[in-house]
Amino acid sequence: MSDSQVILDFVLSNPEQIDHGWLILEKDRIYHSKLINSLEYIRRSANNEVLILDEREAKLMADAMGSTDKTIKRHIIIQLVCFQFLKRDMSTRDCELRFTKSGEGYLNSLNKKKYFQENVIERLIFCNEEWATDKRVQAYNGFNVRPYEIIQEIMPKIGNVLYLNEMAYFVSKIKTKRDDIGQIISLIMLYRSLSNSDRTKLNNHIESVLNTESDQKFGNWRKNNKSNFEFLSMGTKLSMVDKAKDTFDATYIQTAKIEIKHSPLKEYLNHVSEKPPVEERPRGGVEVNSGVDGEIIVINILNKMGFETRNVAGANMGYDIVASGNNKELYFEVKSSSGRCSPTLTENEFKNAQNLGEHYILAIVEDVFINPKIYYVFNPAEQLDGKINQTETISYNIARSNWIEVAKQQIE
């Protein structure tokens, strides 16, 4: 039996299994802005923590989000419920929606992509009671693996690259932890060993069968499986690779190292002393979600570097972020602008910069909404001594021409 026939027999042995759980979404890709807007609308419009999403409310929701699509009720709510962000009561004619703890956590989190990665992507078990309707749970009885975990287990053994067809033909056959993952890995490597012409012929044959099955039983999901594939590749540990950069089966994902290789912040912190010069160091209060884009950007960088962060913006502490790690405690004041930035420090911020010395870092984010550029001014009170202009309102203005001379740009 030829290698192509071995693969063909495996893939087509149970064609109705083509959608047994790896279909995570029906149509839409995940856009965090859409999720946030949806959740914020629901929270604003809920009455006693319940939103009755009748046709009128669905139209208002669509209008508020700038959409004329009447199917917004279905497309968006399916996502929010599948992600366990909402609970829904479908026993009545109108859909009653309530926030879950996960939904509130996502909406209030400082790093929404990280929250989504850790609390949705990595935990999701498709068609489990947690994630799906009773009808769909019954239809896919027996599927009890987390797709993300399976991908993470397989990829190191196949070169840290997984192609779209390999996902559809082999990996999506895995339903339980008892399934033979070793066989799947062997089949993937056998598939890769085929010549380009043999693989193309095999793909065409398989697709003709599966697309027919799909149209008959599952609508058009296979025509959208690239989006499903992208969904599983989201987050901090897997990354999508542009098909133009590869000559194999086009779209694929690969494991990505989470590290910042060249960072002036990282280099600076290697030489900072462990303790600030003042004994009574301000600690900050409870975490406050300021929602400022520049602060989120800086927090993401610090988290990637292994620091624990607390956002105390709005608590009048004289800084926005407290970062702890590697036996060090650092204080970041974040200033951001949609264009170029000439930041102004309050009296409290400037006094903290003086007292905390090298432990006080001014993070300046320019072009924060489009292609943000991050600069750090370490120990600004000392580095910019004599170049900070005090105003009548006792604030401290730093001209861009002054801070840019000593700032180090973050490049990732």
Buried (B, 14 or more C-beta within 10 A) or exposed (E): EEBBEBBBEBBBEEBEBBBBBBBBBBBBBBEEEBBEBBBEBBBEBBEEEBBBBBEEBBBBBBEBBEBEEEEBBBBBBBBBBBBBBBBBEEEEEBBBBBBBEBBEBBBEBBBBBBBBBBBBBBBBBBBBEEBBBEEBBEEBEEBBBBBBBBBBEBBEEBEEBBBBBBBBBBBBBBBEEEEEBEEBBEBBEBBBEBEEEBBEEBBEBBBEBBBEBBEEEBEEBBEBBBBBBBBBBBBBBBEBBEBEEBEBBBBBBBBBEEEBEEBBBBEBBEEBEEEBEEEEBBEBEEBBBBEBBBBBBBBBBBBBBEBEBBBBBEBEBBBBBBBEBBEBBBBBBBBBBEEEBBBBBBEBBBBBBBBBBBBBBBBBBBBBEEEBBBBBBBBBBEBBEEBBEEEEEEBBEBEBEBBBEBBBEBEE
